[in-house]
């Protein structure tokens, strides 16, 4: 049946699961990096708890209005590119570009206004990817697949968060904070 070796998301259950889980790893990895590794780095650099709370506020704010993305991605389609793929690519590119801007901030611990802006923009794109990926899942999953695949996707996001948090946190002493940022970019490109 459907569990076979189809060539796209509609034909292959395995491909549906792998693609959706990879997209959730792509959300979790930078999220874990920013909320765990990066915040820990900033705290070690002397940034106060109040300033970190402000930074996390701006990074979380786009998630409170992510419901606004649904009508946008449903309304605006790009002929020939698929219903969801363009939005996922736009979101991934935005995530990569906003994460890359951290490489150009001269002193990461001293410019929290700029960092807050970067986190805000980054999470606009991450919330767009979340909604786009969920819409893709609704489009391609069969009725009996939702519960199982949803648990896989949630686990993939947590796994990505573990890589971004504990994984990158454990190598930051060797490669530095910029190295940890740089390491994520090819991973996100590969998933895209």
TORKEBA-833287 format. One record per residue (C-alpha): x, y, z. Coordinates in Angstrom, 3 decimals, m for minus. Layout:
% residues N
+----------+----------+----------+
|        X |        Y |        Z |
+----------+----------+----------+
|        X |        Y |        Z |
...
+----------+----------+----------+
This chain:
% residues 192
+----------+----------+----------+
|        X |        Y |        Z |
+----------+----------+----------+
|    0.000 |    0.000 |    0.000 |
|    0.962 |    3.540 |    0.843 |
|    3.939 |    2.554 |    2.983 |
|    5.918 |    1.910 |   m0.227 |
|    8.603 |    3.744 |   m2.080 |
|    6.738 |    6.635 |   m3.703 |
|    8.701 |    9.568 |   m5.058 |
|    6.955 |   12.435 |   m3.280 |
|    5.151 |   13.365 |   m0.083 |
|    1.769 |   12.250 |   m1.357 |
|    2.961 |    8.828 |   m2.555 |
|    5.351 |    7.805 |    0.220 |
|    4.566 |    7.545 |    3.911 |
|    8.274 |    7.256 |    4.719 |
|    9.079 |   10.409 |    2.752 |
|    6.223 |   12.297 |    4.459 |
|    7.530 |   11.371 |    7.893 |
|   11.178 |   12.143 |    7.076 |
|   10.416 |   15.479 |    5.420 |
|    8.101 |   16.698 |    8.176 |
|   10.472 |   15.564 |   10.927 |
|   13.460 |   17.214 |    9.214 |
|   11.543 |   20.495 |    9.081 |
|   10.842 |   20.233 |   12.790 |
|   14.501 |   19.503 |   13.543 |
|   15.223 |   22.706 |   11.578 |
|   12.929 |   24.610 |   13.951 |
|   14.228 |   23.013 |   17.116 |
|   17.961 |   23.348 |   16.460 |
|   18.217 |   27.161 |   16.386 |
|   15.511 |   27.440 |   19.047 |
|   17.559 |   25.275 |   21.417 |
|   20.687 |   27.209 |   20.521 |
|   19.122 |   30.612 |   21.147 |
|   17.121 |   29.803 |   24.278 |
|   19.729 |   27.598 |   25.973 |
|   23.260 |   27.890 |   24.579 |
|   23.179 |   31.535 |   23.535 |
|   21.378 |   32.763 |   26.651 |
|   23.831 |   30.805 |   28.823 |
|   26.722 |   32.356 |   26.892 |
|   25.318 |   35.855 |   27.426 |
|   24.794 |   35.202 |   31.138 |
|   28.423 |   34.059 |   31.429 |
|   29.424 |   37.297 |   29.673 |
|   27.693 |   39.302 |   32.419 |
|   24.323 |   40.086 |   30.841 |
|   21.772 |   40.511 |   33.633 |
|   18.712 |   38.309 |   34.103 |
|   16.423 |   41.274 |   33.365 |
|   18.167 |   41.963 |   30.070 |
|   17.982 |   38.279 |   29.133 |
|   14.269 |   38.282 |   29.946 |
|   13.790 |   41.231 |   27.582 |
|   15.718 |   39.429 |   24.879 |
|   13.592 |   36.305 |   25.282 |
|   10.429 |   38.432 |   25.301 |
|   11.232 |   39.806 |   21.837 |
|   12.184 |   36.356 |   20.617 |
|    8.905 |   34.881 |   21.868 |
|    6.576 |   37.688 |   20.764 |
|    6.165 |   36.513 |   17.119 |
|    4.840 |   33.177 |   18.390 |
|    1.899 |   34.894 |   20.080 |
|    0.532 |   36.006 |   16.712 |
|    1.536 |   33.049 |   14.563 |
|   m2.150 |   32.369 |   13.888 |
|   m1.982 |   35.325 |   11.468 |
|    0.238 |   33.295 |    9.131 |
|   m2.491 |   30.740 |    8.347 |
|   m4.679 |   33.017 |    6.220 |
|   m1.600 |   34.455 |    4.473 |
|   m0.159 |   31.104 |    3.394 |
|   m3.606 |   29.825 |    2.420 |
|   m4.415 |   32.947 |    0.384 |
|   m1.150 |   33.518 |   m1.472 |
|    0.025 |   30.616 |   m3.597 |
|    2.906 |   30.398 |   m6.054 |
|    1.807 |   28.535 |   m9.177 |
|    3.913 |   25.516 |  m10.029 |
|    5.869 |   25.491 |   m6.771 |
|    3.350 |   23.704 |   m4.583 |
|    1.021 |   25.101 |   m1.951 |
|    3.412 |   25.065 |    1.024 |
|    6.943 |   24.658 |   m0.343 |
|    7.478 |   28.365 |   m1.192 |
|    6.452 |   29.451 |    2.290 |
|    8.707 |   26.859 |    3.905 |
|   11.631 |   27.977 |    1.716 |
|   10.959 |   31.655 |    2.496 |
|   10.843 |   30.807 |    6.200 |
|   14.044 |   28.731 |    6.060 |
|   15.898 |   31.450 |    4.121 |
|   14.731 |   34.058 |    6.627 |
|   15.856 |   31.868 |    9.520 |
|   19.278 |   31.333 |    7.943 |
|   19.759 |   35.015 |    7.069 |
|   18.678 |   36.313 |   10.467 |
|   20.815 |   33.722 |   12.272 |
|   23.745 |   34.651 |    9.998 |
|   23.508 |   38.299 |   11.046 |
|   24.765 |   37.228 |   14.481 |
|   28.137 |   36.617 |   12.814 |
|   28.414 |   40.334 |   12.026 |
|   27.610 |   41.713 |   15.481 |
|   30.998 |   42.848 |   16.847 |
|   30.279 |   42.216 |   20.523 |
|   27.306 |   39.952 |   21.069 |
|   27.026 |   40.619 |   24.801 |
|   27.012 |   44.431 |   24.465 |
|   24.291 |   45.103 |   21.897 |
|   21.106 |   43.622 |   23.327 |
|   18.843 |   45.969 |   21.372 |
|   20.278 |   44.644 |   18.108 |
|   20.161 |   41.052 |   19.406 |
|   16.522 |   41.527 |   20.436 |
|   15.732 |   42.722 |   16.916 |
|   17.538 |   39.748 |   15.377 |
|   15.723 |   37.316 |   17.688 |
|   12.409 |   38.991 |   16.841 |
|   12.959 |   38.716 |   13.081 |
|   14.357 |   35.196 |   13.390 |
|   11.244 |   34.057 |   15.254 |
|    8.933 |   35.682 |   12.734 |
|   10.431 |   33.304 |   10.175 |
|   10.479 |   30.355 |   12.579 |
|    6.791 |   30.823 |   13.384 |
|    6.089 |   31.067 |    9.630 |
|    7.879 |   27.766 |    9.120 |
|    5.925 |   26.197 |   11.970 |
|    2.567 |   27.188 |   10.469 |
|    3.679 |   26.270 |    6.932 |
|    4.928 |   22.862 |    8.041 |
|    1.727 |   22.201 |    9.963 |
|   m0.274 |   23.171 |    6.862 |
|    1.877 |   20.829 |    4.778 |
|    1.218 |   18.036 |    7.266 |
|   m2.539 |   18.639 |    7.009 |
|   m2.256 |   18.564 |    3.204 |
|   m0.238 |   15.345 |    2.875 |
|   m1.030 |   13.153 |    5.882 |
|   m3.812 |   10.623 |    5.659 |
|   m6.437 |   10.570 |    8.409 |
|   m4.970 |    7.594 |   10.249 |
|   m1.424 |    9.049 |   10.181 |
|   m1.993 |   12.312 |   12.071 |
|   m1.551 |   11.144 |   15.645 |
|    1.536 |    9.027 |   15.079 |
|    3.288 |   11.468 |   12.730 |
|    2.424 |   14.437 |   14.962 |
|    4.233 |   12.708 |   17.822 |
|    7.217 |   12.111 |   15.516 |
|    7.251 |   15.790 |   14.520 |
|    7.090 |   16.943 |   18.151 |
|    9.925 |   14.560 |   19.045 |
|   11.955 |   15.850 |   16.083 |
|   11.569 |   19.436 |   17.318 |
|   12.721 |   18.391 |   20.803 |
|   15.633 |   16.479 |   19.244 |
|   16.603 |   19.575 |   17.252 |
|   16.393 |   21.604 |   20.470 |
|   18.695 |   19.120 |   22.185 |
|   21.230 |   19.443 |   19.366 |
|   20.992 |   23.244 |   19.491 |
|   21.091 |   23.398 |   23.277 |
|   23.136 |   20.563 |   24.740 |
|   24.947 |   19.649 |   21.514 |
|   26.150 |   23.116 |   20.560 |
|   26.551 |   24.030 |   24.226 |
|   29.047 |   21.212 |   24.660 |
|   31.246 |   22.346 |   21.754 |
|   31.056 |   26.097 |   22.341 |
|   34.237 |   25.974 |   24.431 |
|   36.102 |   24.614 |   21.416 |
|   34.542 |   26.441 |   18.476 |
|   33.251 |   29.575 |   20.214 |
|   29.857 |   31.221 |   19.946 |
|   30.384 |   32.291 |   16.326 |
|   31.461 |   28.768 |   15.424 |
|   28.255 |   27.449 |   16.976 |
|   26.223 |   29.904 |   14.873 |
|   28.195 |   29.008 |   11.763 |
|   27.765 |   25.270 |   12.333 |
|   23.975 |   25.591 |   12.182 |
|   23.849 |   27.271 |    8.778 |
|   24.866 |   24.254 |    6.629 |
|   22.545 |   22.017 |    8.655 |
|   19.615 |   24.356 |    7.969 |
|   20.601 |   24.609 |    4.300 |
|   20.721 |   20.829 |    4.013 |
|   17.269 |   20.475 |    5.552 |
|   15.910 |   23.201 |    3.275 |
+----------+----------+----------+
